Amino acid sequence: MLADGAPIGFAKTYRVSDYESDYEDISEWSQVIADVNGVAGMDYLIGAPNLVGTGVGTELIARFCDHIFTDATVSAIISDP
């Protein structure tokens, strides 16, 4: 992710079902999401301290979610700390 041509962070996505073995209890998600096969995970980081609280993260999440949902097989997106 760039701002004024300088790197300020990153974002990545993945299929949760591809990493089920990495989670101790993926069944916890089933309480909220019926089918983990259509779930995309999203990780992101804004590493520039001066941008915290400026709305950059909100814009990143909105735009990245729009991008992820261009895949018609994605039914939900999750992100955790």
C-alpha positions in Angstrom: 0.0 0.0 0.0 1.3 3.4 -1.0 0.6 7.0 0.0 2.2 9.7 -2.0 4.4 7.0 -3.6 5.8 5.8 -0.2 5.0 2.4 1.3 2.8 2.7 4.4 1.5 -0.8 4.9 0.1 -4.0 3.3 -3.0 -6.1 2.9 -3.5 -9.7 1.9 -6.3 -12.1 1.6 -6.6 -15.9 1.7 -9.3 -18.6 1.8 -10.0 -19.7 5.4 -10.7 -23.2 4.2 -7.1 -23.5 2.9 -5.8 -23.0 6.4 -8.2 -24.9 8.6 -5.4 -26.9 10.2 -3.8 -23.7 11.4 -6.7 -23.0 13.7 -7.3 -24.9 16.9 -11.1 -24.6 16.7 -12.4 -23.3 13.4 -15.9 -24.5 14.6 -16.1 -21.2 16.6 -16.6 -19.4 13.3 -19.5 -21.7 12.4 -21.5 -20.0 15.1 -21.4 -16.8 12.9 -20.7 -18.1 9.4 -22.6 -21.2 8.0 -20.1 -22.2 5.3 -16.4 -21.5 5.9 -15.7 -22.6 2.3 -16.9 -19.2 1.0 -15.0 -17.2 3.7 -12.0 -15.1 2.9 -9.6 -13.9 5.6 -8.1 -10.5 5.4 -4.9 -9.3 7.1 -3.7 -5.7 6.9 -1.2 -3.4 8.6 -0.6 0.3 8.4 2.9 0.8 9.6 3.1 4.6 9.4 2.3 5.9 12.9 1.4 9.4 11.6 -1.5 7.9 9.6 -3.2 6.3 12.6 -6.6 7.9 13.1 -6.6 9.6 9.7 -9.1 7.3 8.0 -6.5 5.5 5.9 -7.3 2.1 7.5 -11.1 2.6 7.0 -10.5 3.4 3.3 -8.1 0.4 3.0 -10.7 -2.0 4.5 -13.5 -0.7 2.3 -11.5 -0.9 -0.9 -10.0 -4.2 -0.2 -13.3 -5.8 0.7 -14.8 -4.5 -2.6 -11.8 -6.2 -4.3 -12.2 -9.5 -2.4 -16.0 -9.6 -3.2 -15.3 -9.4 -6.9 -14.8 -13.2 -6.5 -18.4 -14.5 -6.6 -17.5 -17.5 -4.5 -16.7 -15.3 -1.5 -19.7 -15.0 0.8 -18.0 -13.4 3.8 -14.8 -11.8 4.9 -13.2 -12.1 8.4 -10.3 -10.4 10.0 -9.0 -10.9 13.5 -6.3 -9.3 15.6 
